[in-house]
Amino acid sequence: FEHLGLKGDFSLRLLRTAFKRKVSGINLLFYGEPGTGKTEFCKVLSTYLGALLLPVGETDEDGNEPSRTERIQHLRLAQRMFAGQPKTLILFDEMEDILPGPFHGFGSFASGGISKVHMNRILERNTVPTLWTTNDIAGCDPAILRRMTFSIEMRRPSTRVRQKVWRRLAKNHNMKLDEQTINRLA
């Protein structure tokens, strides 16, 4: 993720400082079209920090698709359970699932299933730094965006970066790929 440059470095430093000072209300938002590496970047950040990354709200207790309410409950439970634990991050992937917007009614919190004030307090009071991903922030309430400590738009990496990824994948899986194939894949 060196293509993120200073933004990626700043994310790392921000989280290190949050761990060191035990700061509440740390939320990092990574947004951009699908396939740009938002979730993978969260994994890389946790690895560089030597932190435990806890994805929350991905399934219900039976392994099925969770409701909006269940996703929020998982987040709140993880925040309580891991409060005070050193070097722990929560990952809330695909946050648009819980926010009102074009896919969820009329685009207002009243039709969205979670109150605006409740969402604001979740963001302000979280004790475990939380990494949020979403494909699109266009329908995201400005109050939520203001409560993000730092945000990065994840754009499609350059061809050079994608070539580098393919070379690394080929090496990791003991596959021989010629440059023409790597270029075509990238």
NORDA-V9386 format. One line per field, one symbol per residue. psi: psi as a letter, one per 20 degrees, with the letter a starting at -180 (. if undefined). A space follows every 50 residues. Layout:
psi: ???
//
This chain:
psi: kiiichgggggghghgggggilprkopppoqrqqjikgghhgggghghik qppopqkhraijjrpqrgghggggghghgghjpipqlpqponqliihiqq ahimcjjqhhjiipqghggghghhjpipppppqqhpjhjpphhghhiphq qpporpqrggghggghggggghjlpoprhgggggg.
//
